[in-house]
């Protein structure tokens, strides 16, 4: 009897942490092939690369926990990047989109970008709750519409569809600057911002009625409604806040990379979904944690950075990432079935 119990405990432990075992194995393989991978400088680079993706994933995670999905996330990131970059170009840049515009306070273009994405997020929530359109279809339509709106804004005279560059130094510093000593021991600003967003999200999820309502809706929307949860208002808020987070992350990503185009953010929604699923957010809704989402982002970032570091072909990188995503979803379903 005890042997059966022990086998069951080991099996449950394996299901719970299998994805982390795979992650550790990959890191060991990368390190064996290139020992210099384990360095403070690489760790700092991974954190910088992960920071904006953590912000995207926080918005996506909330949507997934409610049992929905947001395919428009990547295009909203692109919209935010184009808006913020176009409003924060250096005054002496020859191809400035708004040559006569005065220098704006750094926060204003970022707020404008966040508001624009928040509006599309609000519309997603309305389509899902009021019009009863499935989240997959509603956000797919929004994804196409946002890309069209971004392209219209991007392809403007006098320079047409030219990459937006020549960013204001203040804006570039926000994406590439740091606090502390120069080099590996410094902390990038965007990592600090991502940490603040993560903490606020954790508080909302774990210490507020709003967070409890999100989990209740994902677990059983009808039961939540009977219990007094305003499902419509909560879902609209979730999609709106997700859009605002995409706007913030998109602005910071433009600052980090030094520019933007209308194709910016393409596929980011898939990365965010993958990070959430790898981090333990159930694709069935109702399950997921903020630390898990952060870990999921870090796992995928380490894999991306590490496989590039050892010069693995981008095609093989996609194969590895796809296999990990499928494994994570399969394990999630197995965990769900084992609890029934």
VENFEN-V434016 format. One record per residue. RES is the residue in one letter. PHI is phi in degrees with one decimal (999 if undefined). OMEGA is omega in whole degrees, -180 to 180 (* if undefined). BURIAL is + if it has 9 or more other ideal C-beta (glycine too) atoms within 8 Angstrom, else -. Layout:
res=RES phi=PHI omega=OMEGA burial=BURIAL
res=RES phi=PHI omega=OMEGA burial=BURIAL
This chain:
res=X phi=999 omega=-179 burial=-
res=X phi=-64.8 omega=178 burial=-
res=X phi=-64.6 omega=178 burial=-
res=X phi=-64.3 omega=179 burial=-
res=X phi=-63.6 omega=-180 burial=-
res=X phi=-64.0 omega=179 burial=-
res=X phi=-63.8 omega=179 burial=-
res=X phi=-65.2 omega=179 burial=-
res=X phi=-63.7 omega=180 burial=-
res=X phi=-64.0 omega=180 burial=-
res=X phi=-63.3 omega=179 burial=+
res=X phi=-64.3 omega=178 burial=+
res=X phi=-64.1 omega=179 burial=-
res=X phi=-64.2 omega=178 burial=+
res=X phi=-64.6 omega=-176 burial=+
res=X phi=-68.1 omega=-171 burial=-
res=X phi=-119.8 omega=-176 burial=-
res=X phi=-58.8 omega=-177 burial=+
res=X phi=-64.2 omega=179 burial=+
res=X phi=-73.9 omega=176 burial=+
res=X phi=-64.2 omega=177 burial=+
res=X phi=-62.3 omega=180 burial=+
res=X phi=-61.0 omega=180 burial=+
res=X phi=-61.3 omega=179 burial=-
res=X phi=-62.3 omega=179 burial=-
res=X phi=-64.2 omega=179 burial=+
res=X phi=-61.9 omega=178 burial=+
res=X phi=-62.6 omega=179 burial=-
res=X phi=-63.9 omega=179 burial=-
res=X phi=-62.6 omega=-178 burial=+
res=X phi=-67.2 omega=178 burial=+
res=X phi=-63.2 omega=-179 burial=-
res=X phi=-72.9 omega=-179 burial=-
res=X phi=-142.9 omega=-175 burial=-
res=X phi=-57.4 omega=-178 burial=-
res=X phi=-71.1 omega=179 burial=-
res=X phi=-61.2 omega=-179 burial=+
res=X phi=-83.2 omega=178 burial=-
res=X phi=-139.4 omega=-180 burial=-
res=X phi=-63.1 omega=-179 burial=-
res=X phi=-65.1 omega=177 burial=-
res=X phi=-65.8 omega=178 burial=+
res=X phi=-61.7 omega=178 burial=+
res=X phi=-64.6 omega=179 burial=+
res=X phi=-63.7 omega=179 burial=+
res=X phi=-65.5 omega=178 burial=+
res=X phi=-62.5 omega=179 burial=+
res=X phi=-63.3 omega=180 burial=+
res=X phi=-67.7 omega=-177 burial=+
res=X phi=-81.9 omega=-170 burial=+
res=X phi=-56.0 omega=-178 burial=+
res=X phi=-67.9 omega=180 burial=+
res=X phi=-68.0 omega=174 burial=+
res=X phi=-63.8 omega=180 burial=+
res=X phi=-64.7 omega=177 burial=+
res=X phi=-59.6 omega=-174 burial=+
res=X phi=-67.2 omega=177 burial=+
res=X phi=-63.7 omega=177 burial=+
res=X phi=-65.5 omega=-180 burial=+
res=X phi=-65.2 omega=-179 burial=+
res=X phi=-59.5 omega=179 burial=+
res=X phi=-61.6 omega=179 burial=+
res=X phi=-63.8 omega=-179 burial=+
res=X phi=-64.1 omega=-179 burial=+
res=X phi=-63.5 omega=177 burial=+
res=X phi=-75.6 omega=-179 burial=+
res=X phi=93.8 omega=-180 burial=+
res=X phi=-104.2 omega=177 burial=+
res=X phi=-158.2 omega=-179 burial=+
res=X phi=-132.3 omega=180 burial=+
res=X phi=-79.8 omega=-179 burial=+
res=X phi=-87.9 omega=-174 burial=+
res=X phi=-56.3 omega=-178 burial=+
res=X phi=-61.5 omega=180 burial=+
res=X phi=-70.7 omega=175 burial=+
res=X phi=-68.0 omega=174 burial=+
res=X phi=-59.6 omega=179 burial=+
res=X phi=-63.0 omega=178 burial=+
res=X phi=-61.0 omega=-180 burial=+
res=X phi=-63.0 omega=-180 burial=+
res=X phi=-63.0 omega=-179 burial=+
res=X phi=-66.9 omega=-179 burial=+
res=X phi=-63.5 omega=-177 burial=+
res=X phi=-65.2 omega=-179 burial=+
res=X phi=-66.0 omega=-178 burial=+
res=X phi=-67.4 omega=-179 burial=+
res=X phi=-92.1 omega=-178 burial=+
res=X phi=-127.2 omega=174 burial=+
res=X phi=-90.9 omega=-180 burial=+
res=X phi=-64.0 omega=-177 burial=+
res=X phi=-64.8 omega=-179 burial=-
res=X phi=-97.9 omega=179 burial=-
res=X phi=-78.8 omega=-171 burial=+
res=X phi=-69.2 omega=-178 burial=-
res=X phi=-109.7 omega=-180 burial=-
res=X phi=-65.4 omega=-178 burial=+
res=X phi=-65.2 omega=178 burial=+
res=X phi=-120.7 omega=-172 burial=-
res=X phi=-62.6 omega=-177 burial=-
res=X phi=-98.7 omega=-178 burial=-
res=X phi=-76.7 omega=178 burial=-
res=X phi=-69.2 omega=179 burial=-
res=X phi=-67.8 omega=-178 burial=-
res=X phi=-93.8 omega=170 burial=+
res=X phi=-58.2 omega=-173 burial=-
res=X phi=-54.8 omega=-172 burial=+
res=X phi=-72.9 omega=-173 burial=-
res=X phi=-63.3 omega=178 burial=+
res=X phi=-60.3 omega=179 burial=+
res=X phi=-67.0 omega=177 burial=+
res=X phi=-64.2 omega=178 burial=-
res=X phi=-61.7 omega=179 burial=+
res=X phi=-64.7 omega=178 burial=+
res=X phi=-64.1 omega=180 burial=+
res=X phi=-65.8 omega=180 burial=+
res=X phi=-61.1 omega=178 burial=+
res=X phi=-69.6 omega=177 burial=+
res=X phi=-61.0 omega=178 burial=+
res=X phi=-64.4 omega=178 burial=+
res=X phi=-66.8 omega=176 burial=+
res=X phi=-63.5 omega=177 burial=+
res=X phi=-59.6 omega=179 burial=+
res=X phi=-62.6 omega=175 burial=+
res=X phi=-56.9 omega=180 burial=+
res=X phi=-62.0 omega=179 burial=+
res=X phi=-66.3 omega=180 burial=+
res=X phi=-60.8 omega=-177 burial=+
res=X phi=-72.5 omega=-173 burial=+
res=X phi=-91.5 omega=-176 burial=+
res=X phi=-84.2 omega=-178 burial=-
res=X phi=-90.7 omega=178 burial=-
res=X phi=60.4 omega=176 burial=-
res=X phi=-81.5 omega=177 burial=+
res=X phi=-53.8 omega=-175 burial=-
res=X phi=-55.5 omega=-179 burial=+
res=X phi=-59.6 omega=-178 burial=-
res=X phi=-73.6 omega=-178 burial=-
res=X phi=-59.6 omega=-177 burial=+
res=X phi=-76.8 omega=173 burial=+
res=X phi=-65.1 omega=177 burial=+
res=X phi=-63.6 omega=178 burial=+
res=X phi=-63.6 omega=178 burial=+
res=X phi=-56.8 omega=-180 burial=+
res=X phi=-66.5 omega=-179 burial=+
res=X phi=-64.7 omega=180 burial=+
res=X phi=-64.7 omega=178 burial=+
res=X phi=-62.1 omega=177 burial=+
res=X phi=-63.7 omega=179 burial=-
res=X phi=-63.9 omega=179 burial=+
res=X phi=-63.7 omega=-180 burial=+
res=X phi=-65.7 omega=177 burial=+
res=X phi=-62.4 omega=179 burial=-
res=X phi=-68.0 omega=-175 burial=+
res=X phi=-70.5 omega=-176 burial=+
res=X phi=-89.3 omega=-177 burial=-
res=X phi=-119.5 omega=175 burial=-
res=X phi=-68.7 omega=7 burial=-
res=X phi=-89.0 omega=-171 burial=-
res=X phi=-105.0 omega=178 burial=-
res=X phi=68.7 omega=-174 burial=-
res=X phi=-79.9 omega=176 burial=-
res=X phi=-105.1 omega=177 burial=-
res=X phi=-52.4 omega=-180 burial=-
res=X phi=-85.1 omega=-180 burial=+
res=X phi=-132.4 omega=179 burial=+
res=X phi=60.1 omega=-174 burial=-
res=X phi=-70.7 omega=175 burial=+
res=X phi=-55.6 omega=-178 burial=+
res=X phi=-59.9 omega=179 burial=-
res=X phi=-62.4 omega=-179 burial=-
res=X phi=-70.0 omega=178 burial=+
res=X phi=-61.6 omega=180 burial=+
res=X phi=-63.7 omega=179 burial=+
res=X phi=-63.4 omega=-179 burial=+
res=X phi=-90.7 omega=-176 burial=+
res=X phi=-120.6 omega=-178 burial=+
res=X phi=-76.8 omega=-175 burial=-
res=X phi=-155.3 omega=175 burial=-
res=X phi=-112.1 omega=177 burial=-
res=X phi=109.4 omega=-178 burial=-
res=X phi=-71.9 omega=178 burial=-
res=X phi=-65.7 omega=177 burial=-
res=X phi=105.3 omega=-171 burial=-
res=X phi=-66.4 omega=-175 burial=-
res=X phi=-89.1 omega=179 burial=-
res=X phi=-87.8 omega=179 burial=+
res=X phi=-117.8 omega=-179 burial=-
res=X phi=-62.4 omega=179 burial=+
res=X phi=-58.3 omega=-176 burial=+
res=X phi=-66.9 omega=176 burial=+
res=X phi=-68.3 omega=178 burial=+
res=X phi=-64.9 omega=179 burial=+
res=X phi=-62.3 omega=179 burial=+
res=X phi=-62.3 omega=179 burial=+
res=X phi=-64.6 omega=178 burial=-
res=X phi=-64.4 omega=179 burial=-
res=X phi=-60.4 omega=180 burial=+
res=X phi=-62.6 omega=-180 burial=+
res=X phi=-64.0 omega=180 burial=-
res=X phi=-62.3 omega=179 burial=-
res=X phi=-63.3 omega=178 burial=+
res=X phi=-60.6 omega=178 burial=+
res=X phi=-61.7 omega=180 burial=+
res=X phi=-62.2 omega=-178 burial=+
res=X phi=-69.8 omega=-168 burial=+
res=X phi=-108.6 omega=-173 burial=-
res=X phi=-121.5 omega=-177 burial=-
res=X phi=-129.7 omega=175 burial=+
res=X phi=-63.8 omega=178 burial=-
res=X phi=-57.2 omega=179 burial=+
res=X phi=-63.9 omega=178 burial=+
res=X phi=-62.5 omega=179 burial=-
res=X phi=-65.3 omega=178 burial=+
res=X phi=-59.7 omega=180 burial=+
res=X phi=-66.5 omega=-180 burial=+
res=X phi=-64.0 omega=179 burial=+
res=X phi=-64.5 omega=179 burial=+
res=X phi=-66.1 omega=179 burial=+
res=X phi=-72.6 omega=179 burial=+
res=X phi=-167.2 omega=-174 burial=-
res=X phi=-63.2 omega=-179 burial=+
res=X phi=-67.4 omega=178 burial=-
res=X phi=-64.6 omega=178 burial=+
res=X phi=-62.9 omega=180 burial=+
res=X phi=-64.3 omega=178 burial=-
res=X phi=-64.1 omega=-179 burial=-
res=X phi=-78.9 omega=176 burial=-
res=X phi=104.1 omega=179 burial=-
res=X phi=-76.9 omega=175 burial=+
res=X phi=-80.4 omega=-173 burial=-
res=X phi=-62.3 omega=-178 burial=+
res=X phi=-60.6 omega=-178 burial=-
res=X phi=-63.7 omega=-179 burial=-
res=X phi=-64.3 omega=-179 burial=+
res=X phi=-66.1 omega=177 burial=+
res=X phi=-60.9 omega=178 burial=+
res=X phi=-64.2 omega=-179 burial=+
res=X phi=-60.0 omega=-180 burial=+
res=X phi=-67.6 omega=179 burial=+
res=X phi=-67.8 omega=179 burial=+
res=X phi=-63.2 omega=177 burial=+
res=X phi=-59.0 omega=178 burial=+
res=X phi=-60.9 omega=178 burial=+
res=X phi=-61.9 omega=178 burial=+
res=X phi=-67.2 omega=175 burial=+
res=X phi=-61.8 omega=179 burial=+
res=X phi=-64.2 omega=178 burial=+
res=X phi=-64.6 omega=-179 burial=+
res=X phi=-62.8 omega=179 burial=+
res=X phi=-64.6 omega=178 burial=+
res=X phi=-63.2 omega=-180 burial=+
res=X phi=-66.9 omega=179 burial=+
res=X phi=-67.1 omega=176 burial=+
res=X phi=-63.3 omega=178 burial=+
res=X phi=-65.2 omega=-178 burial=+
res=X phi=-70.7 omega=-176 burial=+
res=X phi=-93.4 omega=174 burial=-
res=X phi=87.7 omega=178 burial=+
res=X phi=168.7 omega=-179 burial=+
res=X phi=-161.4 omega=172 burial=+
res=X phi=-136.0 omega=180 burial=+
res=X phi=-70.6 omega=177 burial=+
res=X phi=-90.8 omega=-180 burial=-
res=X phi=-62.8 omega=177 burial=+
res=X phi=87.0 omega=-179 burial=+
res=X phi=-60.2 omega=179 burial=-
res=X phi=87.7 omega=-179 burial=-
res=X phi=-64.2 omega=180 burial=+
res=X phi=-63.7 omega=179 burial=+
res=X phi=-69.3 omega=177 burial=-
res=X phi=-63.6 omega=-180 burial=+
res=X phi=-66.2 omega=178 burial=+
res=X phi=-62.7 omega=180 burial=+
res=X phi=-60.5 omega=-180 burial=+
res=X phi=-62.2 omega=180 burial=+
res=X phi=-64.0 omega=-178 burial=+
res=X phi=-65.5 omega=177 burial=+
res=X phi=-61.7 omega=-180 burial=+
res=X phi=-83.9 omega=173 burial=+
res=X phi=101.0 omega=176 burial=+
res=X phi=-75.8 omega=-176 burial=+
res=X phi=-73.7 omega=175 burial=+
res=X phi=-71.5 omega=178 burial=-
res=X phi=-93.1 omega=178 burial=+
res=X phi=90.4 omega=174 burial=+
res=X phi=86.6 omega=-176 burial=+
res=X phi=-133.2 omega=178 burial=+
res=X phi=156.0 omega=179 burial=+
res=X phi=-131.2 omega=178 burial=+
res=X phi=-64.5 omega=177 burial=+
res=X phi=-57.5 omega=179 burial=-
res=X phi=-62.9 omega=179 burial=+
res=X phi=-63.3 omega=179 burial=+
res=X phi=-61.0 omega=180 burial=+
res=X phi=-63.5 omega=178 burial=+
res=X phi=-61.1 omega=177 burial=+
res=X phi=-61.9 omega=-178 burial=+
res=X phi=-63.6 omega=179 burial=+
res=X phi=-60.5 omega=-179 burial=+
res=X phi=-67.5 omega=179 burial=+
res=X phi=-67.3 omega=178 burial=+
res=X phi=-63.3 omega=179 burial=+
res=X phi=-63.8 omega=179 burial=+
res=X phi=-59.9 omega=-177 burial=+
res=X phi=-66.3 omega=-176 burial=+
res=X phi=-66.3 omega=-180 burial=+
res=X phi=-68.7 omega=174 burial=+
res=X phi=-68.4 omega=-179 burial=+
res=X phi=-60.6 omega=180 burial=+
res=X phi=-96.2 omega=175 burial=+
res=X phi=62.6 omega=174 burial=-
res=X phi=-74.0 omega=179 burial=+
res=X phi=-57.4 omega=177 burial=-
res=X phi=-56.1 omega=179 burial=-
res=X phi=-66.5 omega=178 burial=-
res=X phi=-69.4 omega=176 burial=+
res=X phi=-60.5 omega=178 burial=+
res=X phi=-64.9 omega=178 burial=-
res=X phi=-62.8 omega=-179 burial=-
res=X phi=-64.2 omega=180 burial=+
res=X phi=-60.9 omega=180 burial=+
res=X phi=-61.8 omega=179 burial=-
res=X phi=-63.8 omega=180 burial=-
res=X phi=-67.0 omega=179 burial=+
res=X phi=-63.4 omega=179 burial=+
res=X phi=-61.9 omega=179 burial=-
res=X phi=-62.4 omega=-179 burial=+
res=X phi=-64.2 omega=179 burial=+
res=X phi=-67.0 omega=179 burial=+
res=X phi=-61.4 omega=179 burial=-
res=X phi=-66.7 omega=179 burial=+
res=X phi=-60.8 omega=180 burial=+
res=X phi=-66.7 omega=178 burial=+
res=X phi=-62.8 omega=178 burial=+
res=X phi=-62.9 omega=-180 burial=+
res=X phi=-64.6 omega=-179 burial=+
res=X phi=-67.4 omega=-179 burial=-
res=X phi=-69.8 omega=-179 burial=+
res=X phi=-87.7 omega=-178 burial=-
res=X phi=-75.4 omega=* burial=-
